[in-house]
Amino acid sequence: YDFIGTIDEVCVYSQALSAQEVLALFNSYGGDDKPTVISTSPASNAKGVALNSAVTATFSEPMNAATINTSTFTVNNGSTTTNISGTVSYSGATMTATFTPSSNLANSTLYTAKITTGVQDLAGNAMATDYIWSFTTTTGDGPSPTGCWKFDEGILAIANDSVDANHGTVYNGLIP
């Protein structure tokens, strides 16, 4: 490929730089892009969230792990402003912060999670605004099914499926 443009600076290093190190170098030269949250789990307004769920937020760029903690990533039960107890970790490889509650979440409860402007990227840029989302936990009556199939042969009947003639057979979780 032909290069068209101007080279401002050339640097030589004694080792290969990681993608995170390269990004930090580019951002340290005046990069002022503010980080954003690009996805969460549970998703905003999710319903039926498992009671043993961790809460995660993935960022648009590598973040300074030292700025992601229980003061900048909080979860409360929605009916009070008291944050629930838990720990916060950050994975630079996935650019994901994880809030792990100290105990299971309460059933049928609205929770609100918040990432504050106290979090910063590797260049020291803070998010422009707090990122807030909510989700609701399951009723706690047991696990939610991942799929359901109707077999209408009746009690103690031999499998002669009158609906679609597959005789009640499920292949790899799918009805053929």
Secondary structure, 3 states (H helix, E strand, C coil): CCCCCCCCCCCCCCCCCCHHHHHHHHHHCCCCCCCCEEEEECCCCEEEECCCCCEEEEECCCECHHHCCCCCEEEECCCCCCECCEEEEEECCCCEEEEEECCCCCCCCEEEEEECCCCEECCCCECCCCEEEEEEECCCCCCCCCCCCCCCCCCCCCCCCCCCCCCCCCECCECC
